[in-house]
């Protein structure tokens, strides 16, 4: 899974790499991404689409107030909370 990280979240990026994610810097990477991790009240505009043919769009994760472990769990589930 290619995860783009908003600039300024370098510590989070390093930790997510440790969890096995392919982490790139949003705005510098010119290929498709599967997810975008950002902070703040406003979602950034995303022009990249998912690189996986079975998935459509980009999964957006607001990392405000979340640890890298929590963000990794969200990315793995592809949802913020367990469904059951």
N, C-alpha and C positions, 0 to 999 in steps of 0.2 A: 504494500500500500504506500503510495507516494503522498506524504503529508507536507503541505506548505505551512510555514510558520511565519507569522507577522514579525517584522523587524522589531528588535528589542526583547524578544523572548528566547535569546540564545541559550540560557540555562535550561529552559523547558525543552528546546530542540535537542540539546545534548542528552538529556535524560530520556527523551522519547527514542533517540537512536539506540540507547541502551536497552530499550524494550523491543528492539528489532524493527522499528519503522524506518523507512527511507525518507529522511527529513530534508527539505529544501527551504530556501528563503523565498517567501512570497514576493513577487515583483521582480525577482532576479532570475527565476527558473522559467524557461520559455516552453515547457512541455506540459502535457496534461497532468492534473493532480486528482487525487481521490478525496482528499479532505483538506480543510483550511482551519488552522488553529489561530485564533485572534483574541484580543482583549478589548474592552471598551463597550460602550453602549450602542455603537453603530457598527453594523456589519459592513465590511469592505465589499466593493464591487468585485465579482469574480467572473473572469471571462474564460477560464479554463474549464474543460469538461472532464468527466471521469475517463480514466485510461482503460477501465475494465469494461468489456462489451456487455456484461450482464448487469452493470450498474449504470444509472443515468444521473448526471449532475454531480455536485460537489457537496460532501457532508461538511457542514459548518459547526465548529465547536468553539464556544466562548470559554476561554480558559480563566476568566476572572474568578478569583477565589478558589481555584481548583489546583490540586497538586498534579505533577506529571503522572503519577500513578492513576489518579482519577481520570485524567484526560486519556491515558492509554486504555483504560477500561471502557471508556465511552467510544473510542475509536474501534476497539475490538468488537463491541456489541453493535456499533453503528446506531446507537440510540442513547439518550441521556440517562434513562432509568430502565431497570429490568421490566420486561413486559409482564412477567408473572412472578 
